[in-house]
Amino acid sequence: MMKKMNLPNKLTILRILLVPVCMILIMLPIPSMFPNLDVWQRIIAAALFLLISLTDMLDGMIARRKNLVTNFGKFLDPLADKFLVIGVLMALFIKSREFDPVFPVVLVFATTIIVMRELAVTSLRLLVSSSSGEVIAAKWLGKIKTVTQMVCIMTILLEPIVLGDFGKYHLLSYLTIILMTLMTVWSGYDYIKGYWKFLDSSV
């Protein structure tokens, strides 16, 4: 099966396989005798997350330039983004419970909205695919939503390192969480409206 896959689809699958690695790296407990390891843990986790995220742009560029766009890729590519974002946000929630009683509550609220949005959009995408045989690729608003989610995750990981003691208040993280949540709701509404019109027109 892998021999029949093109390079963009292989990169997408690689992205999915690396998600648990990134989650484990974030959640690894740091021994109290080595507090400085937390800095390196965050840097390495952020670097791996960024690398995984960049493969998203890379496989899209390759698919478009070499005309390797497939229905499988159009379906799996946004799904890989969802696995990455939701998985890492869950790992950050578990990690942040060790240091702050309030931040994890905000994070889990935002993550719940993301999960609900993705379930709704993915369900409609499957319904459209099964009824018409057409796989609808991600819209530009959905791509902006994904970028805000990735910026938010990078901010949560690196804010304590870049801002030092000031970073413990998570001000930039709270700001990016709000932006991420707003874009998640907006893009979700846009997708649902578009899918609903598509289903109505196909009846």
C-alpha positions in Angstrom: 0.0 0.0 0.0 2.8 2.4 0.9 4.4 1.9 -2.5 1.3 3.3 -4.2 1.2 6.4 -2.0 2.7 9.6 -3.3 5.2 11.7 -1.4 2.7 14.3 0.0 0.5 11.5 1.5 3.6 9.8 3.0 4.5 13.1 4.7 0.9 13.4 6.0 1.1 9.9 7.5 4.5 10.7 9.0 2.9 13.8 10.6 0.3 11.6 12.3 2.9 9.1 13.5 4.9 11.9 15.1 2.0 13.3 17.1 2.3 10.8 20.0 6.1 11.4 20.1 5.5 15.1 20.5 2.8 14.5 23.2 5.1 12.2 25.2 7.9 14.7 25.0 5.7 17.5 26.4 4.3 15.3 29.2 7.5 13.7 30.4 7.9 14.6 34.1 11.0 16.6 35.1 12.8 15.4 38.3 12.8 18.1 40.9 16.6 17.9 41.2 16.9 19.0 37.5 14.5 22.0 37.1 16.5 23.4 34.2 15.5 20.4 32.1 12.1 22.0 31.7 13.6 24.7 29.5 15.2 22.1 27.2 12.1 20.0 27.2 10.0 23.0 26.0 12.5 24.0 23.4 12.8 20.5 21.9 9.0 20.0 22.1 8.5 23.3 20.3 11.1 22.4 17.7 9.5 19.0 17.0 6.0 20.6 16.9 7.3 23.2 14.4 8.9 20.5 12.3 5.7 18.5 12.2 3.7 21.7 11.3 6.1 22.6 8.5 5.5 19.2 6.8 1.9 20.3 6.4 3.0 23.2 4.2 5.6 21.0 2.5 3.2 18.2 1.4 0.7 20.8 0.2 3.4 22.5 -2.0 4.6 19.3 -3.4 1.1 18.1 -4.2 0.1 21.3 -6.0 3.4 21.7 -7.9 3.7 18.1 -9.1 -0.1 17.6 -9.6 -0.3 14.9 -6.9 -3.5 16.1 -5.3 -5.7 13.2 -4.4 -9.0 12.7 -2.5 -7.1 10.7 0.0 -4.8 13.6 0.6 -7.6 16.2 0.7 -9.3 14.1 3.4 -6.3 13.0 5.5 -4.3 16.3 5.4 -6.8 18.3 7.5 -7.3 15.3 9.7 -3.6 15.1 10.5 -3.8 18.8 11.6 -6.6 18.0 14.0 -4.7 15.0 15.5 -1.7 17.3 16.0 -3.4 20.3 17.5 -5.8 18.4 19.8 -3.2 15.9 20.9 -0.6 18.5 21.8 -3.3 20.7 23.5 -4.2 17.7 25.7 -0.6 17.1 26.5 -0.2 20.8 27.5 -3.2 20.6 29.7 -1.8 17.6 31.6 1.6 19.4 31.8 0.2 22.7 33.0 -1.7 21.2 35.9 1.6 20.8 37.7 2.2 24.6 37.8 -1.1 26.6 37.6 -4.6 25.9 38.8 -6.4 28.4 36.5 -4.6 28.0 33.1 -5.5 24.3 32.6 -9.2 25.2 33.0 -9.0 27.8 30.3 -7.0 25.4 28.1 -9.4 22.6 28.5 -12.4 24.9 27.7 -10.7 26.0 24.5 -9.7 22.4 23.6 -13.3 21.3 24.1 -14.6 23.9 21.7 -12.0 22.7 19.2 -13.0 19.1 19.5 -16.7 19.9 19.1 -16.0 22.0 16.1 -13.8 19.3 14.5 -16.3 16.6 15.1 -19.1 18.7 13.5 -17.1 19.6 10.5 -15.6 16.2 9.9 -19.0 14.6 10.3 -20.5 16.9 7.6 -17.4 16.3 5.4 -18.0 12.6 5.6 -21.7 13.1 4.9 -21.0 15.2 1.8 -18.4 12.6 0.6 -20.8 9.7 1.1 -23.7 11.4 -0.6 -21.9 12.9 -3.6 -18.5 11.2 -3.7 -16.8 14.5 -3.5 -14.1 15.3 -1.0 -14.0 19.0 -0.2 -10.6 20.4 0.7 -9.9 22.8 3.5 -11.0 26.4 3.0 -8.7 29.4 3.5 -10.5 30.3 6.8 -9.8 26.8 8.1 -6.2 27.2 7.2 -6.0 30.5 9.1 -7.6 28.7 12.0 -4.9 26.1 11.9 -2.2 28.7 11.9 -3.7 30.4 15.0 -3.8 27.1 16.8 -0.2 26.4 16.0 0.9 29.9 17.0 -1.0 29.4 20.3 0.8 26.1 21.0 4.2 27.6 20.3 3.4 30.5 22.6 2.3 28.2 25.4 5.5 26.2 25.1 8.0 29.1 24.8 6.4 32.0 26.7 7.9 30.9 30.1 11.4 30.7 28.5 11.3 33.9 26.4 9.6 36.1 29.0 11.1 34.6 32.2 9.3 35.3 35.4 6.7 37.5 33.5 5.8 34.4 31.4 4.4 32.6 34.5 1.3 34.8 34.1 0.6 33.3 30.6 -0.6 36.7 29.3 0.5 36.0 25.7 -0.8 32.5 26.0 -4.3 33.7 27.1 -4.3 36.1 24.2 -3.5 33.5 21.6 -6.0 31.1 23.2 -8.7 33.7 22.8 -7.7 34.3 19.1 -7.5 30.5 18.5 -10.9 29.9 20.0 -12.6 32.8 18.0 -11.1 31.5 14.7 -12.1 28.0 15.6 -15.8 29.1 16.0 -15.8 31.4 13.0 -14.3 28.8 10.6 -16.5 26.1 12.0 -19.6 28.3 11.3 -18.3 29.0 7.8 -17.8 25.3 7.1 -21.1 24.2 8.5 -22.9 26.9 6.5 -21.1 25.9 3.3 -21.7 22.2 3.8 -25.4 22.8 4.6 -25.9 24.7 1.4 -24.1 22.0 -0.6 -26.3 19.3 0.9 -29.5 21.3 0.2 -28.5 21.9 -3.4 -27.7 18.2 -3.9 -31.0 16.9 -2.6 
